[in-house]
Amino acid sequence: MNCQFCGKPSKFFQLCKQCNELKDQGIIVKCEKCDTWHYANENCPTCNPTENIITQKSDLKCIICGEPSNGKHFCLNCYKKYKDKSIDIRITNCITIEILDKYGNRQYKCDDGHYVRSRAEKIINDFLFREKVRAIYEEPIYYKENGKDKTLKPDFYLPDYDIYIEYNEINTKAYLKNKEYAMQIYKELNKTVIIMDDNDLTDIKAFLKPKLNLH
């Protein structure tokens, strides 16, 4: 005999051991009209199949922002924003959603256990870690522009040196324009910045040790 809820073998019983525990917990119940087992928070799929589908679709909201999502796990805005990224979110008590990293794609694990977005940033982070140089990844800098609050996220901030490190990874016009804009902000805020590119990674010790006075 098979379980009337999940279909697994149940010997001579209506429900298997696992589903019987669900019944005792009140998670599944038997329909009083047709004797069909179903989840307690849903309508009977036999008596009200259409109503069940409508309720599920209307109740489902975007996992990320919590806005109505037309029966899908993500709303259209979040899908367009994150479909090509790997983002981290924290779900608390199945209620509160917090985006830990809205930029996404922290896929490279460093020697200190932190994750960064590129192989080059991992090389930099691992070097600083080996040299016992404290580094904060993407520590935000807050500033105002035309009366509006703005945020700049450097690649690394070295608090013991009060120095920032920026790595120029891409040579597209848009990317370089953003980097030029960032450098202008650093200059206006009187921040010290070390700029690095691929050539500097070939011998990172020779490049960074003199600038950080490391021996």
Steps between C-alpha positions, in 0.01 A plus 500: 500500500623848415467822697190692393686831525850448358464163329786330684458144639305509830444127570138468618452866598340793316805715563871423512696577818615845384155609383341366816732732695384787278141406587577500872658845463190629321694569180283268288130418546237282335221669304164443672322484164715266292756356745794642302811582704634853440699776667302668777571849367371415151163410356432140410653441154214265411206717609648845420796462261444832319459697821827354627693618196351849514579535870859384453564739212341800664689444827843440350733800521853571380758326720736798478287814533167364626296664227221311314658273239205364302538147630878486451789493748641830369332818380592630156723781635708267719524243221641758259736637767642171628449238227869506405632525855552279803370694800495421871184551706418424862151371586404534868205303643365456146386863520784752479714515184834681503721541194854442624661591171291681239781513243533123487758257367723464806623164380871494591585378850814657649743348745340693788157355417356812340351501150587750226377551145807427290818293486708819508332621819568160656871536419508843664300387804716188550820704479376748762388211721841330480670828584264550797365823355142564608277553197127575477334399177279767342485722808253773394598865477207739546498842337263758357461607140265779399335472840435125463648222713734277301702186575832387359623144550879462469638153436702501823555730795806459724397660833847486658639697205188704413563396140260370236582252223317506167555234237435594136377176349316598181600737221156588367413869470213476748714321759792739467262795517365372831854453631593855394193627680600305812854643489356851485295428812807364681688815410221730620478306829879506540526119502819307420446233234725233349396411145581149374458312172595161354865595460531570872369153585789323326723597794263631765771492768726732302208735435328522839778448754678834431169688496399354837852507644498123554822305555 
